[in-house]
Amino acid sequence: MDIRIDSHDNWNGGIDYWTIVFILEYRGRIQLDIYGEGQNMLSLFDKARNHVQCSSNVYKHVWIVYDTDDFPQKHINRTAELCEQSSTEETEYHAIWSNQCIELWFLLHFSYFQSDIHRKEYWPKLSECMTMYGFGTYSKGREDMYSILEPYMDDAIRNARKLDAVNQGRTPAMSTPGTYVLEVAEVENLFLVEELLVEEPIKEMSTALGL
């Protein structure tokens, strides 16, 4: 399986939680086109859809990765609805949201967590866990986050599934806390199990998405 990752000019090469990942599958080849965008979630979806419509490529999957932060509930839910409504047999859109922030996903690598707290409170909790494991304190954009989190990926997936079950039937805005980064992680693990991805491409993609 041939893997290609293209990080475009507006992608800063680090961890950015307003991100679009376009996945092209063609004749045994997987291409990941990654864009980092400083947009609100609805604008992010519009930009992703416009890119798909204008591209000569037929993208199999489009992952729209974002934090809900303190945005209005109707915007949070509408983005997920648009992803579902716009999906076709050719292209499936995925709303990869974290309510309120990606740090919830990080925290789930170390312990199960379901308390509804403000996103600013995740940093000290995450730092506490990382310090306990000997990794020092957390800071946004740490370049070694992938290597820190990767050994605990199975724990994160298990904890995220448990949290998803608690949120069953709730909208993204009402899933406090909640995260769909699980969907990306499960695909990543599938690629690893089937040995479709070599170490460096999957590490680059995971680092880019903060996994």
Helices and strands as residue ranges (DSSP letters): E 2-7, E 18-26, E 29-36, H 41-54, E 61-67, H 73-86, E 92-99, H 103-107, G 119-121, H 122-132, H 145-149, G 150-152, H 153-166, G 172-174, E 178-179, H 181-193, H 199-209
